[in-house]
Amino acid sequence: MKGLILAGGLGTRLFPLTKITNKHLLPVYDRPMIFYPLQTLINAGIKDIMVVTGGNNAGDFLRLLGNGKEFGLKHLNYTYQEREGGIAEALGLAEHFAEGERVVVILGDNIIEWNIVEAVKEFKRQRSGAKIMIKTVKNPKDYGVAELKGNKIVKIVEKPQKPKSNYAVLGIYMYDNQVFDIIKTLKPSKRGELEITDVNNAYIKRGDLTYSVLKGYWADAGASIDALLEANKFVARHGANKKI
């Protein structure tokens, strides 16, 4: 199983901070933001990892992370997303890296209090398909929202005006290798991007998507200046990426 951190984009929601750097390199308390998703994957036992970046500051990731030795990795892989084509497009760039294996994908601005160890173990036991992480939030209109019937997700709607639940789909996804075939069938959304919600709904139609509810704190730290501030305050007080 391989890991993928998606850290591209221009970070316009964090202007002017991101005029001179990638948002994933901004500090969250005492570490750069990218350190947190990287540690999330490592804590889950994933050591073969690729960082997908883009924009004008891609070289800074190499200067910061190097070959991953600081994190106990033998090697760290990189690739470049040439434009803002969406999460699914960024994921598609990793097909050659996956080499037929399953992938655990995390967005570079997602910070969690605990870990995804059990969810990854469950996904390993899953014969095929995908697994997503969800969590109740106060403002579901700002996220992709999971509509549940019983213990199954029947649909995911992106930023609905009238959410069917308070469960937001987090930026942590697990896929079998069929994900790359699904991505090739997608058409750009109104935003001109390949949407990860469309990927997840494709797995739902196949009856092959499961979910886990994330415990503890979660932050989409790149969503806004206020979200970045709140993530800094939480990590300073409580820490992040706890193993137990």
Buried (B, 14 or more C-beta within 10 A) or exposed (E): BBBBBBBBBBBEBBEEEBEEBBBBBBEBBEBBBBBBBBBBBBBBEBBBBBBBBBBEBBEBBEEBBEEBEEBEBEEBBBBBBEEBBBBBBBBBBBBEBBEEEBBBBBBBBBBBBBBBBEBBEBBEEBEEBBBBBBBEBEEBEBBBBBBBEEEEBBBBBBEBEEBBBBBBBBBBBBBBBBBBEBBEEBEBBEEEBBBBBBBBBBBBEEEBBBBBEBEEBBBBBBBEEEBBEBBBEBBEEEEBBEEE
